[in-house]
Structure formats: C-alpha cells, structure tokens
C-alpha cells in the first residue's frame, strides 16, 4: 500500500513497520524503521497506508504507545 500512495506523500521521513515484522533497510531512498526505533514518536504524524484488516491490527498498537496523530489512507 505504501507503494500505491508514495507519489501522493511528498515529505516522507521514513517508512515504519511493526516491531518484529520483516523489513528492508531502505525503500525509495528513505529508511525503513521499526516503530520502537523512532525516538519521540508521539511528536510525529503517521500516515497508515494499510488495508482495513491491517489498520485494525495496527491502530491498537499505536494507541498502546499513546500515538494519537495518525491518518488512515
């Protein structure tokens, strides 16, 4: 889904995956990080480029980390 919306997201600092998931080091020249690796994560806005099933799994994790600034695409 990140591939599908990439052209609409101009200022991507990093791609984020859930802890423990497979990931590559970079994607389109941007780092790919685990959620736990981002210091001050609550100060960032997060855009979830996930299908509804995955959103339903990830949103509780965000709330558990007290992350309130997210938008679902």
PQR file of N, CA, C, O and H, with PARSE charges and radii, in Angstrom:
ATOM      1  N   UNK A   1       0.829  -1.197   0.000 -0.4000 1.5000
ATOM      2  CA  UNK A   1       0.000   0.000   0.000 -0.0000 2.0000
ATOM      3  C   UNK A   1       0.872   1.259   0.000  0.5500 1.7000
ATOM      4  O   UNK A   1       0.503   2.269  -0.600 -0.5500 1.4000
ATOM      5  N   UNK A   2       2.021   1.201   0.669 -0.4000 1.5000
ATOM      6  CA  UNK A   2       2.919   2.355   0.669 -0.0000 2.0000
ATOM      7  C   UNK A   2       3.352   2.682  -0.756  0.5500 1.7000
ATOM      8  O   UNK A   2       3.502   3.852  -1.106 -0.5500 1.4000
ATOM      9  H   UNK A   2       2.320   0.381   1.156  0.4000 1.0000
ATOM     10  N   UNK A   3       3.551   1.668  -1.569 -0.4000 1.5000
ATOM     11  CA  UNK A   3       3.914   1.883  -2.971 -0.0000 2.0000
ATOM     12  C   UNK A   3       2.797   2.622  -3.705  0.5500 1.7000
ATOM     13  O   UNK A   3       3.059   3.525  -4.500 -0.5500 1.4000
ATOM     14  H   UNK A   3       3.429   0.717  -1.285  0.4000 1.0000
ATOM     15  N   UNK A   4       1.581   2.244  -3.441 -0.4000 1.5000
ATOM     16  CA  UNK A   4       0.429   2.835  -4.125 -0.0000 2.0000
ATOM     17  C   UNK A   4       0.292   4.324  -3.826  0.5500 1.7000
ATOM     18  O   UNK A   4      -0.061   5.097  -4.717 -0.5500 1.4000
ATOM     19  H   UNK A   4       1.368   1.511  -2.796  0.4000 1.0000
ATOM     20  N   UNK A   5       0.562   4.737  -2.599 -0.4000 1.5000
ATOM     21  CA  UNK A   5       0.354   6.124  -2.187 -0.0000 2.0000
ATOM     22  C   UNK A   5       1.629   6.963  -2.166  0.5500 1.7000
ATOM     23  O   UNK A   5       1.566   8.160  -1.886 -0.5500 1.4000
ATOM     24  H   UNK A   5       0.849   4.109  -1.876  0.4000 1.0000
ATOM     25  N   UNK A   6       2.765   6.372  -2.453 -0.4000 1.5000
ATOM     26  CA  UNK A   6       4.051   7.063  -2.348 -0.0000 2.0000
ATOM     27  C   UNK A   6       4.082   8.382  -3.102  0.5500 1.7000
ATOM     28  O   UNK A   6       4.590   9.372  -2.577 -0.5500 1.4000
ATOM     29  H   UNK A   6       2.816   5.400  -2.681  0.4000 1.0000
ATOM     30  N   UNK A   7       3.560   8.421  -4.303 -0.4000 1.5000
ATOM     31  CA  UNK A   7       3.617   9.652  -5.103 -0.0000 2.0000
ATOM     32  C   UNK A   7       2.784  10.783  -4.503  0.5500 1.7000
ATOM     33  O   UNK A   7       3.005  11.948  -4.834 -0.5500 1.4000
ATOM     34  H   UNK A   7       3.148   7.616  -4.730  0.4000 1.0000
ATOM     35  N   UNK A   8       1.843  10.465  -3.639 -0.4000 1.5000
ATOM     36  CA  UNK A   8       0.995  11.481  -3.011 -0.0000 2.0000
ATOM     37  C   UNK A   8       1.580  11.998  -1.693  0.5500 1.7000
ATOM     38  O   UNK A   8       1.088  12.980  -1.139 -0.5500 1.4000
ATOM     39  H   UNK A   8       1.664   9.519  -3.370  0.4000 1.0000
ATOM     40  N   UNK A   9       2.610  11.349  -1.200 -0.4000 1.5000
ATOM     41  CA  UNK A   9       3.218  11.703   0.082 -0.0000 2.0000
ATOM     42  C   UNK A   9       4.592  12.303  -0.187  0.5500 1.7000
ATOM     43  O   UNK A   9       5.565  11.573  -0.376 -0.5500 1.4000
ATOM     44  H   UNK A   9       3.010  10.551  -1.650  0.4000 1.0000
ATOM     45  N   UNK A  10       4.672  13.612  -0.203 -0.4000 1.5000
ATOM     46  CA  UNK A  10       5.879  14.293  -0.637 -0.0000 2.0000
ATOM     47  C   UNK A  10       6.997  14.328   0.395  0.5500 1.7000
ATOM     48  O   UNK A  10       8.170  14.264   0.026 -0.5500 1.4000
ATOM     49  H   UNK A  10       3.881  14.204  -0.049  0.4000 1.0000
ATOM     50  N   UNK A  11       6.670  14.427   1.655 -0.4000 1.5000
ATOM     51  CA  UNK A  11       7.699  14.643   2.677 -0.0000 2.0000
ATOM     52  C   UNK A  11       7.833  13.457   3.626  0.5500 1.7000
ATOM     53  O   UNK A  11       7.670  13.600   4.838 -0.5500 1.4000
ATOM     54  H   UNK A  11       5.718  14.480   1.955  0.4000 1.0000
ATOM     55  N   UNK A  12       8.123  12.318   3.081 -0.4000 1.5000
ATOM     56  CA  UNK A  12       8.285  11.105   3.875 -0.0000 2.0000
ATOM     57  C   UNK A  12       9.665  11.123   4.518  0.5500 1.7000
ATOM     58  O   UNK A  12      10.679  11.206   3.824 -0.5500 1.4000
ATOM     59  H   UNK A  12       8.256  12.202   2.097  0.4000 1.0000
ATOM     60  N   UNK A  13       9.701  11.045   5.838 -0.4000 1.5000
ATOM     61  CA  UNK A  13      10.992  10.954   6.534 -0.0000 2.0000
ATOM     62  C   UNK A  13      11.454   9.508   6.619  0.5500 1.7000
ATOM     63  O   UNK A  13      12.642   9.219   6.481 -0.5500 1.4000
ATOM     64  H   UNK A  13       8.878  10.977   6.401  0.4000 1.0000
ATOM     65  N   UNK A  14      10.506   8.599   6.847 -0.4000 1.5000
ATOM     66  CA  UNK A  14      10.843   7.184   6.962 -0.0000 2.0000
ATOM     67  C   UNK A  14       9.570   6.365   6.793  0.5500 1.7000
ATOM     68  O   UNK A  14       8.457   6.849   6.998 -0.5500 1.4000
ATOM     69  H   UNK A  14       9.541   8.834   6.958  0.4000 1.0000
ATOM     70  N   UNK A  15       9.770   5.134   6.419 -0.4000 1.5000
ATOM     71  CA  UNK A  15       8.681   4.171   6.424 -0.0000 2.0000
ATOM     72  C   UNK A  15       8.782   3.414   7.746  0.5500 1.7000
ATOM     73  O   UNK A  15       9.879   3.187   8.257 -0.5500 1.4000
ATOM     74  H   UNK A  15      10.674   4.740   6.252  0.4000 1.0000
ATOM     75  N   UNK A  16       7.636   3.027   8.292 -0.4000 1.5000
ATOM     76  CA  UNK A  16       7.622   2.364   9.599 -0.0000 2.0000
ATOM     77  C   UNK A  16       6.885   1.035   9.472  0.5500 1.7000
ATOM     78  O   UNK A  16       5.827   0.943   8.849 -0.5500 1.4000
ATOM     79  H   UNK A  16       6.745   3.211   7.877  0.4000 1.0000
ATOM     80  N   UNK A  17       7.470   0.020  10.075 -0.4000 1.5000
ATOM     81  CA  UNK A  17       6.820  -1.285  10.150 -0.0000 2.0000
ATOM     82  C   UNK A  17       6.688  -1.666  11.620  0.5500 1.7000
ATOM     83  O   UNK A  17       7.430  -1.175  12.471 -0.5500 1.4000
ATOM     84  H   UNK A  17       8.329   0.094  10.581  0.4000 1.0000
ATOM     85  N   UNK A  18       5.748  -2.534  11.901 -0.4000 1.5000
ATOM     86  CA  UNK A  18       5.555  -3.010  13.271 -0.0000 2.0000
ATOM     87  C   UNK A  18       6.778  -3.799  13.722  0.5500 1.7000
ATOM     88  O   UNK A  18       7.418  -4.481  12.922 -0.5500 1.4000
ATOM     89  H   UNK A  18       5.146  -2.933  11.210  0.4000 1.0000
ATOM     90  N   UNK A  19       7.091  -3.703  14.993 -0.4000 1.5000
ATOM     91  CA  UNK A  19       8.216  -4.441  15.556 -0.0000 2.0000
ATOM     92  C   UNK A  19       8.063  -5.933  15.252  0.5500 1.7000
ATOM     93  O   UNK A  19       6.973  -6.497  15.356 -0.5500 1.4000
ATOM     94  H   UNK A  19       6.572  -3.149  15.643  0.4000 1.0000
ATOM     95  N   UNK A  20       9.165  -6.548  14.880 -0.4000 1.5000
ATOM     96  CA  UNK A  20       9.172  -7.977  14.622 -0.0000 2.0000
ATOM     97  C   UNK A  20       8.808  -8.366  13.200  0.5500 1.7000
ATOM     98  O   UNK A  20       8.988  -9.524  12.821 -0.5500 1.4000
ATOM     99  H   UNK A  20      10.050  -6.091  14.795  0.4000 1.0000
ATOM    100  N   UNK A  21       8.304  -7.438  12.406 -0.4000 1.5000
ATOM    101  CA  UNK A  21       7.945  -7.741  11.021 -0.0000 2.0000
ATOM    102  C   UNK A  21       9.191  -7.682  10.141  0.5500 1.7000
ATOM    103  O   UNK A  21      10.162  -7.002  10.472 -0.5500 1.4000
ATOM    104  H   UNK A  21       8.158  -6.498  12.714  0.4000 1.0000
ATOM    105  N   UNK A  22       9.157  -8.390   9.036 -0.4000 1.5000
ATOM    106  CA  UNK A  22      10.261  -8.335   8.080 -0.0000 2.0000
ATOM    107  C   UNK A  22      10.341  -6.931   7.501  0.5500 1.7000
ATOM    108  O   UNK A  22       9.324  -6.278   7.264 -0.5500 1.4000
ATOM    109  H   UNK A  22       8.368  -8.943   8.767  0.4000 1.0000
ATOM    110  N   UNK A  23      11.570  -6.482   7.279 -0.4000 1.5000
ATOM    111  CA  UNK A  23      11.739  -5.153   6.691 -0.0000 2.0000
ATOM    112  C   UNK A  23      13.043  -5.101   5.922  0.5500 1.7000
ATOM    113  O   UNK A  23      13.967  -5.878   6.164 -0.5500 1.4000
ATOM    114  H   UNK A  23      12.396  -7.012   7.471  0.4000 1.0000
ATOM    115  N   UNK A  24      13.092  -4.176   4.999 -0.4000 1.5000
ATOM    116  CA  UNK A  24      14.335  -3.899   4.297 -0.0000 2.0000
ATOM    117  C   UNK A  24      14.921  -2.628   4.900  0.5500 1.7000
ATOM    118  O   UNK A  24      14.224  -1.916   5.623 -0.5500 1.4000
ATOM    119  H   UNK A  24      12.342  -3.544   4.803  0.4000 1.0000
ATOM    120  N   UNK A  25      16.178  -2.331   4.620 -0.4000 1.5000
ATOM    121  CA  UNK A  25      16.847  -1.171   5.222 -0.0000 2.0000
ATOM    122  C   UNK A  25      16.316   0.150   4.680  0.5500 1.7000
ATOM    123  O   UNK A  25      16.148   1.110   5.432 -0.5500 1.4000
ATOM    124  H   UNK A  25      16.744  -2.909   4.033  0.4000 1.0000
ATOM    125  N   UNK A  26      16.051   0.200   3.368 -0.4000 1.5000
ATOM    126  CA  UNK A  26      15.546   1.429   2.756 -0.0000 2.0000
ATOM    127  C   UNK A  26      14.460   1.087   1.745  0.5500 1.7000
ATOM    128  O   UNK A  26      14.356  -0.043   1.269 -0.5500 1.4000
ATOM    129  H   UNK A  26      16.187  -0.580   2.757  0.4000 1.0000
ATOM    130  N   UNK A  27      13.659   2.095   1.436 -0.4000 1.5000
ATOM    131  CA  UNK A  27      12.635   1.994   0.397 -0.0000 2.0000
ATOM    132  C   UNK A  27      12.598   3.339  -0.299  0.5500 1.7000
ATOM    133  O   UNK A  27      12.295   4.355   0.325 -0.5500 1.4000
ATOM    134  H   UNK A  27      13.744   3.014   1.823  0.4000 1.0000
ATOM    135  N   UNK A  28      12.901   3.353  -1.579 -0.4000 1.5000
ATOM    136  CA  UNK A  28      12.932   4.588  -2.365 -0.0000 2.0000
ATOM    137  C   UNK A  28      13.814   5.651  -1.720  0.5500 1.7000
ATOM    138  O   UNK A  28      13.466   6.831  -1.700 -0.5500 1.4000
ATOM    139  H   UNK A  28      13.146   2.527  -2.086  0.4000 1.0000
ATOM    140  N   UNK A  29      14.956   5.221  -1.194 -0.4000 1.5000
ATOM    141  CA  UNK A  29      15.923   6.151  -0.619 -0.0000 2.0000
ATOM    142  C   UNK A  29      15.601   6.633   0.779  0.5500 1.7000
ATOM    143  O   UNK A  29      16.326   7.469   1.320 -0.5500 1.4000
ATOM    144  H   UNK A  29      15.239   4.262  -1.211  0.4000 1.0000
ATOM    145  N   UNK A  30      14.549   6.137   1.371 -0.4000 1.5000
ATOM    146  CA  UNK A  30      14.174   6.512   2.738 -0.0000 2.0000
ATOM    147  C   UNK A  30      14.379   5.312   3.653  0.5500 1.7000
ATOM    148  O   UNK A  30      14.196   4.171   3.230 -0.5500 1.4000
ATOM    149  H   UNK A  30      13.961   5.458   0.932  0.4000 1.0000
ATOM    150  N   UNK A  31      14.759   5.564   4.913 -0.4000 1.5000
ATOM    151  CA  UNK A  31      14.940   4.438   5.836 -0.0000 2.0000
ATOM    152  C   UNK A  31      13.620   3.755   6.171  0.5500 1.7000
ATOM    153  O   UNK A  31      12.558   4.378   6.176 -0.5500 1.4000
ATOM    154  H   UNK A  31      14.907   6.491   5.257  0.4000 1.0000
ATOM    155  N   UNK A  32      13.714   2.472   6.448 -0.4000 1.5000
ATOM    156  CA  UNK A  32      12.572   1.703   6.945 -0.0000 2.0000
ATOM    157  C   UNK A  32      12.917   1.351   8.385  0.5500 1.7000
ATOM    158  O   UNK A  32      13.935   0.712   8.651 -0.5500 1.4000
ATOM    159  H   UNK A  32      14.576   1.966   6.444  0.4000 1.0000
ATOM    160  N   UNK A  33      12.057   1.776   9.318 -0.4000 1.5000
ATOM    161  CA  UNK A  33      12.357   1.600  10.737 -0.0000 2.0000
ATOM    162  C   UNK A  33      11.234   0.842  11.435  0.5500 1.7000
ATOM    163  O   UNK A  33      10.083   0.830  10.998 -0.5500 1.4000
ATOM    164  H   UNK A  33      11.230   2.295   9.102  0.4000 1.0000
ATOM    165  N   UNK A  34      11.623   0.210  12.542 -0.4000 1.5000
ATOM    166  CA  UNK A  34      10.614  -0.364  13.419 -0.0000 2.0000
ATOM    167  C   UNK A  34      10.018   0.757  14.267  0.5500 1.7000
ATOM    168  O   UNK A  34      10.697   1.737  14.573 -0.5500 1.4000
ATOM    169  H   UNK A  34      12.558   0.220  12.897  0.4000 1.0000
ATOM    170  N   UNK A  35       8.771   0.612  14.636 -0.4000 1.5000
ATOM    171  CA  UNK A  35       8.083   1.610  15.453 -0.0000 2.0000
ATOM    172  C   UNK A  35       8.883   1.949  16.700  0.5500 1.7000
ATOM    173  O   UNK A  35       8.982   3.118  17.072 -0.5500 1.4000
ATOM    174  H   UNK A  35       8.220  -0.184  14.387  0.4000 1.0000
ATOM    175  N   UNK A  36       9.455   0.943  17.349 -0.4000 1.5000
ATOM    176  CA  UNK A  36      10.190   1.169  18.601 -0.0000 2.0000
ATOM    177  C   UNK A  36      11.508   1.918  18.396  0.5500 1.7000
ATOM    178  O   UNK A  36      12.089   2.403  19.367 -0.5500 1.4000
ATOM    179  H   UNK A  36       9.374  -0.007  17.046  0.4000 1.0000
ATOM    180  N   UNK A  37      11.988   2.021  17.162 -0.4000 1.5000
ATOM    181  CA  UNK A  37      13.255   2.694  16.880 -0.0000 2.0000
ATOM    182  C   UNK A  37      13.125   4.212  16.758  0.5500 1.7000
ATOM    183  O   UNK A  37      14.135   4.913  16.694 -0.5500 1.4000
ATOM    184  H   UNK A  37      11.515   1.627  16.374  0.4000 1.0000
ATOM    185  N   UNK A  38      11.919   4.716  16.727 -0.4000 1.5000
ATOM    186  CA  UNK A  38      11.725   6.140  16.466 -0.0000 2.0000
ATOM    187  C   UNK A  38      11.558   6.883  17.785  0.5500 1.7000
ATOM    188  O   UNK A  38      10.535   6.773  18.460 -0.5500 1.4000
ATOM    189  H   UNK A  38      11.098   4.147  16.779  0.4000 1.0000
ATOM    190  N   UNK A  39      12.591   7.642  18.132 -0.4000 1.5000
ATOM    191  CA  UNK A  39      12.539   8.452  19.357 -0.0000 2.0000
ATOM    192  C   UNK A  39      11.518   9.569  19.174  0.5500 1.7000
ATOM    193  O   UNK A  39      11.438  10.174  18.105 -0.5500 1.4000
ATOM    194  H   UNK A  39      13.423   7.732  17.584  0.4000 1.0000
ATOM    195  N   UNK A  40      10.750   9.837  20.206 -0.4000 1.5000
ATOM    196  CA  UNK A  40       9.765  10.922  20.152 -0.0000 2.0000
ATOM    197  C   UNK A  40       8.639  10.656  19.177  0.5500 1.7000
ATOM    198  O   UNK A  40       8.095  11.588  18.585 -0.5500 1.4000
ATOM    199  H   UNK A  40      10.816   9.345  21.074  0.4000 1.0000
ATOM    200  N   UNK A  41       8.286   9.400  19.005 -0.4000 1.5000
ATOM    201  CA  UNK A  41       7.276   9.018  18.013 -0.0000 2.0000
ATOM    202  C   UNK A  41       5.957   9.760  18.198  0.5500 1.7000
ATOM    203  O   UNK A  41       5.240   9.993  17.225 -0.5500 1.4000
ATOM    204  H   UNK A  41       8.728   8.643  19.487  0.4000 1.0000
ATOM    205  N   UNK A  42       5.631  10.129  19.411 -0.4000 1.5000
ATOM    206  CA  UNK A  42       4.362  10.831  19.662 -0.0000 2.0000
ATOM    207  C   UNK A  42       4.353  12.237  19.082  0.5500 1.7000
ATOM    208  O   UNK A  42       3.292  12.849  18.963 -0.5500 1.4000
ATOM    209  H   UNK A  42       6.213   9.940  20.202  0.4000 1.0000
ATOM    210  N   UNK A  43       5.521  12.755  18.720 -0.4000 1.5000
ATOM    211  CA  UNK A  43       5.616  14.102  18.151 -0.0000 2.0000
ATOM    212  C   UNK A  43       5.436  14.117  16.631  0.5500 1.7000
ATOM    213  O   UNK A  43       5.408  15.187  16.023 -0.5500 1.4000
ATOM    214  H   UNK A  43       6.383  12.257  18.817  0.4000 1.0000
ATOM    215  N   UNK A  44       5.316  12.943  16.018 -0.4000 1.5000
ATOM    216  CA  UNK A  44       5.192  12.838  14.570 -0.0000 2.0000
ATOM    217  C   UNK A  44       3.764  12.522  14.169  0.5500 1.7000
ATOM    218  O   UNK A  44       2.981  12.002  14.964 -0.5500 1.4000
ATOM    219  H   UNK A  44       5.339  12.074  16.512  0.4000 1.0000
ATOM    220  N   UNK A  45       3.439  12.838  12.940 -0.4000 1.5000
ATOM    221  CA  UNK A  45       2.194  12.384  12.348 -0.0000 2.0000
ATOM    222  C   UNK A  45       2.495  11.121  11.556  0.5500 1.7000
ATOM    223  O   UNK A  45       3.535  11.024  10.905 -0.5500 1.4000
ATOM    224  H   UNK A  45       4.075  13.261  12.294  0.4000 1.0000
ATOM    225  N   UNK A  46       1.607  10.177  11.611 -0.4000 1.5000
ATOM    226  CA  UNK A  46       1.803   8.915  10.914 -0.0000 2.0000
ATOM    227  C   UNK A  46       0.661   8.717   9.932  0.5500 1.7000
ATOM    228  O   UNK A  46      -0.508   8.888  10.276 -0.5500 1.4000
ATOM    229  H   UNK A  46       0.762  10.256  12.140  0.4000 1.0000
ATOM    230  N   UNK A  47       1.011   8.358   8.722 -0.4000 1.5000
ATOM    231  CA  UNK A  47       0.009   8.039   7.714 -0.0000 2.0000
ATOM    232  C   UNK A  47       0.041   6.530   7.521  0.5500 1.7000
ATOM    233  O   UNK A  47       1.062   5.958   7.139 -0.5500 1.4000
ATOM    234  H   UNK A  47       1.961   8.219   8.443  0.4000 1.0000
ATOM    235  N   UNK A  48      -1.090   5.901   7.790 -0.4000 1.5000
ATOM    236  CA  UNK A  48      -1.191   4.445   7.657 -0.0000 2.0000
ATOM    237  C   UNK A  48      -1.651   4.109   6.240  0.5500 1.7000
ATOM    238  O   UNK A  48      -2.800   4.363   5.878 -0.5500 1.4000
ATOM    239  H   UNK A  48      -1.919   6.366   8.100  0.4000 1.0000
ATOM    240  N   UNK A  49      -0.774   3.554   5.464 -0.4000 1.5000
ATOM    241  CA  UNK A  49      -1.108   3.090   4.120 -0.0000 2.0000
ATOM    242  C   UNK A  49      -1.292   1.583   4.198  0.5500 1.7000
ATOM    243  O   UNK A  49      -0.462   0.802   3.732 -0.5500 1.4000
ATOM    244  H   UNK A  49       0.159   3.348   5.758  0.4000 1.0000
ATOM    245  N   UNK A  50      -2.404   1.207   4.800 -0.4000 1.5000
ATOM    246  CA  UNK A  50      -2.694  -0.206   5.059 -0.0000 2.0000
ATOM    247  C   UNK A  50      -4.127  -0.511   4.658  0.5500 1.7000
ATOM    248  O   UNK A  50      -4.979   0.377   4.638 -0.5500 1.4000
ATOM    249  H   UNK A  50      -3.079   1.842   5.178  0.4000 1.0000
ATOM    250  N   UNK A  51      -4.385  -1.763   4.340 -0.4000 1.5000
ATOM    251  CA  UNK A  51      -5.769  -2.146   4.102 -0.0000 2.0000
ATOM    252  C   UNK A  51      -6.508  -2.154   5.444  0.5500 1.7000
ATOM    253  O   UNK A  51      -5.882  -2.058   6.499 -0.5500 1.4000
ATOM    254  H   UNK A  51      -3.693  -2.485   4.357  0.4000 1.0000
ATOM    255  N   UNK A  52      -7.814  -2.266   5.401 -0.4000 1.5000
ATOM    256  CA  UNK A  52      -8.625  -2.162   6.625 -0.0000 2.0000
ATOM    257  C   UNK A  52      -8.280  -3.242   7.651  0.5500 1.7000
ATOM    258  O   UNK A  52      -8.272  -2.977   8.853 -0.5500 1.4000
ATOM    259  H   UNK A  52      -8.322  -2.344   4.543  0.4000 1.0000
ATOM    260  N   UNK A  53      -8.000  -4.442   7.185 -0.4000 1.5000
ATOM    261  CA  UNK A  53      -7.657  -5.530   8.107 -0.0000 2.0000
ATOM    262  C   UNK A  53      -6.392  -5.184   8.885  0.5500 1.7000
ATOM    263  O   UNK A  53      -6.350  -5.345  10.105 -0.5500 1.4000
ATOM    264  H   UNK A  53      -8.007  -4.658   6.209  0.4000 1.0000
ATOM    265  N   UNK A  54      -5.371  -4.715   8.193 -0.4000 1.5000
ATOM    266  CA  UNK A  54      -4.120  -4.361   8.855 -0.0000 2.0000
ATOM    267  C   UNK A  54      -4.257  -3.110   9.707  0.5500 1.7000
ATOM    268  O   UNK A  54      -3.608  -2.998  10.748 -0.5500 1.4000
ATOM    269  H   UNK A  54      -5.405  -4.584   7.203  0.4000 1.0000
ATOM    270  N   UNK A  55      -5.092  -2.167   9.283 -0.4000 1.5000
ATOM    271  CA  UNK A  55      -5.359  -0.994  10.117 -0.0000 2.0000
ATOM    272  C   UNK A  55      -5.931  -1.431  11.456  0.5500 1.7000
ATOM    273  O   UNK A  55      -5.544  -0.909  12.502 -0.5500 1.4000
ATOM    274  H   UNK A  55      -5.620  -2.258   8.438  0.4000 1.0000
ATOM    275  N   UNK A  56      -6.847  -2.382  11.425 -0.4000 1.5000
ATOM    276  CA  UNK A  56      -7.479  -2.867  12.651 -0.0000 2.0000
ATOM    277  C   UNK A  56      -6.461  -3.509  13.598  0.5500 1.7000
ATOM    278  O   UNK A  56      -6.673  -3.534  14.810 -0.5500 1.4000
ATOM    279  H   UNK A  56      -7.161  -2.806  10.575  0.4000 1.0000
ATOM    280  N   UNK A  57      -5.365  -4.022  13.055 -0.4000 1.5000
ATOM    281  CA  UNK A  57      -4.320  -4.608  13.884 -0.0000 2.0000
ATOM    282  C   UNK A  57      -3.331  -3.556  14.387  0.5500 1.7000
ATOM    283  O   UNK A  57      -2.833  -3.660  15.507 -0.5500 1.4000
ATOM    284  H   UNK A  57      -5.193  -4.002  12.070  0.4000 1.0000
ATOM    285  N   UNK A  58      -3.048  -2.554  13.570 -0.4000 1.5000
ATOM    286  CA  UNK A  58      -2.020  -1.565  13.895 -0.0000 2.0000
ATOM    287  C   UNK A  58      -2.530  -0.447  14.796  0.5500 1.7000
ATOM    288  O   UNK A  58      -1.800   0.006  15.678 -0.5500 1.4000
ATOM    289  H   UNK A  58      -3.452  -2.470  12.660  0.4000 1.0000
ATOM    290  N   UNK A  59      -3.745   0.001  14.600 -0.4000 1.5000
ATOM    291  CA  UNK A  59      -4.272   1.127  15.388 -0.0000 2.0000
ATOM    292  C   UNK A  59      -4.220   0.841  16.889  0.5500 1.7000
ATOM    293  O   UNK A  59      -3.821   1.731  17.640 -0.5500 1.4000
ATOM    294  H   UNK A  59      -4.338  -0.367  13.883  0.4000 1.0000
ATOM    295  N   UNK A  60      -4.599  -0.345  17.373 -0.4000 1.5000
ATOM    296  CA  UNK A  60      -4.447  -0.614  18.809 -0.0000 2.0000
ATOM    297  C   UNK A  60      -2.995  -0.517  19.284  0.5500 1.7000
ATOM    298  O   UNK A  60      -2.746  -0.095  20.413 -0.5500 1.4000
ATOM    299  H   UNK A  60      -4.923  -1.068  16.763  0.4000 1.0000
ATOM    300  N   UNK A  61      -2.041  -0.898  18.443 -0.4000 1.5000
ATOM    301  CA  UNK A  61      -0.624  -0.764  18.801 -0.0000 2.0000
ATOM    302  C   UNK A  61      -0.233   0.704  18.939  0.5500 1.7000
ATOM    303  O   UNK A  61       0.506   1.076  19.850 -0.5500 1.4000
ATOM    304  H   UNK A  61      -2.243  -1.241  17.525  0.4000 1.0000
ATOM    305  N   UNK A  62      -0.734   1.531  18.027 -0.4000 1.5000
ATOM    306  CA  UNK A  62      -0.451   2.966  18.123 -0.0000 2.0000
ATOM    307  C   UNK A  62      -1.028   3.535  19.412  0.5500 1.7000
ATOM    308  O   UNK A  62      -0.362   4.292  20.118 -0.5500 1.4000
ATOM    309  H   UNK A  62      -1.334   1.229  17.287  0.4000 1.0000
ATOM    310  N   UNK A  63      -2.257   3.171  19.711 -0.4000 1.5000
ATOM    311  CA  UNK A  63      -2.899   3.665  20.936 -0.0000 2.0000
ATOM    312  C   UNK A  63      -2.157   3.167  22.180  0.5500 1.7000
ATOM    313  O   UNK A  63      -2.036   3.893  23.167 -0.5500 1.4000
ATOM    314  H   UNK A  63      -2.799   2.556  19.137  0.4000 1.0000
ATOM    315  N   UNK A  64      -1.668   1.947  22.128 -0.4000 1.5000
ATOM    316  CA  UNK A  64      -0.900   1.391  23.242 -0.0000 2.0000
ATOM    317  C   UNK A  64       0.357   2.224  23.499  0.5500 1.7000
ATOM    318  O   UNK A  64       0.779   2.375  24.646 -0.5500 1.4000
ATOM    319  H   UNK A  64      -1.767   1.357  21.326  0.4000 1.0000
ATOM    320  N   UNK A  65       0.956   2.763  22.434 -0.4000 1.5000
ATOM    321  CA  UNK A  65       2.141   3.614  22.545 -0.0000 2.0000
ATOM    322  C   UNK A  65       1.763   5.092  22.723  0.5500 1.7000
ATOM    323  O   UNK A  65       2.622   5.972  22.680 -0.5500 1.4000
ATOM    324  H   UNK A  65       0.613   2.640  21.503  0.4000 1.0000
ATOM    325  N   UNK A  66       0.455   5.348  22.925 -0.4000 1.5000
ATOM    326  CA  UNK A  66      -0.076   6.706  23.106 -0.0000 2.0000
ATOM    327  C   UNK A  66       0.191   7.608  21.902  0.5500 1.7000
ATOM    328  O   UNK A  66       0.421   8.808  22.047 -0.5500 1.4000
ATOM    329  H   UNK A  66      -0.243   4.632  22.960  0.4000 1.0000
ATOM    330  N   UNK A  67       0.157   7.013  20.720 -0.4000 1.5000
ATOM    331  CA  UNK A  67       0.307   7.751  19.475 -0.0000 2.0000
ATOM    332  C   UNK A  67      -1.092   8.119  19.003  0.5500 1.7000
ATOM    333  O   UNK A  67      -1.905   7.249  18.689 -0.5500 1.4000
ATOM    334  H   UNK A  67      -0.030   6.038  20.602  0.4000 1.0000
ATOM    335  N   UNK A  68      -1.359   9.415  18.958 -0.4000 1.5000
ATOM    336  CA  UNK A  68      -2.691   9.885  18.621 -0.0000 2.0000
ATOM    337  C   UNK A  68      -2.768  10.551  17.261  0.5500 1.7000
ATOM    338  O   UNK A  68      -3.864  10.731  16.729 -0.5500 1.4000
ATOM    339  H   UNK A  68      -0.698  10.121  19.213  0.4000 1.0000
ATOM    340  N   UNK A  69      -1.635  10.922  16.686 -0.4000 1.5000
ATOM    341  CA  UNK A  69      -1.632  11.658  15.431 -0.0000 2.0000
ATOM    342  C   UNK A  69      -1.379  10.713  14.257  0.5500 1.7000
ATOM    343  O   UNK A  69      -0.245  10.532  13.814 -0.5500 1.4000
ATOM    344  H   UNK A  69      -0.745  10.776  17.118  0.4000 1.0000
ATOM    345  N   UNK A  70      -2.461  10.120  13.770 -0.4000 1.5000
ATOM    346  CA  UNK A  70      -2.349   9.228  12.617 -0.0000 2.0000
ATOM    347  C   UNK A  70      -3.542   9.436  11.711  0.5500 1.7000
ATOM    348  O   UNK A  70      -4.606   9.887  12.135 -0.5500 1.4000
ATOM    349  H   UNK A  70      -3.382  10.267  14.130  0.4000 1.0000
ATOM    350  N   UNK A  71      -3.336   9.093  10.450 -0.4000 1.5000
ATOM    351  CA  UNK A  71      -4.363   9.236   9.425 -0.0000 2.0000
ATOM    352  C   UNK A  71      -4.340   7.961   8.592  0.5500 1.7000
ATOM    353  O   UNK A  71      -3.269   7.475   8.229 -0.5500 1.4000
ATOM    354  H   UNK A  71      -2.472   8.726  10.105  0.4000 1.0000
ATOM    355  N   UNK A  72      -5.506   7.422   8.289 -0.4000 1.5000
ATOM    356  CA  UNK A  72      -5.599   6.183   7.512 -0.0000 2.0000
ATOM    357  C   UNK A  72      -5.944   6.492   6.054  0.5500 1.7000
ATOM    358  O   UNK A  72      -6.850   7.272   5.765 -0.5500 1.4000
ATOM    359  H   UNK A  72      -6.376   7.817   8.584  0.4000 1.0000
ATOM    360  N   UNK A  73      -5.207   5.867   5.155 -0.4000 1.5000
ATOM    361  CA  UNK A  73      -5.492   6.008   3.721 -0.0000 2.0000
ATOM    362  C   UNK A  73      -6.008   4.695   3.198  0.5500 1.7000
ATOM    363  O   UNK A  73      -6.313   4.580   2.011 -0.5500 1.4000
ATOM    364  H   UNK A  73      -4.471   5.233   5.390  0.4000 1.0000
TER
END
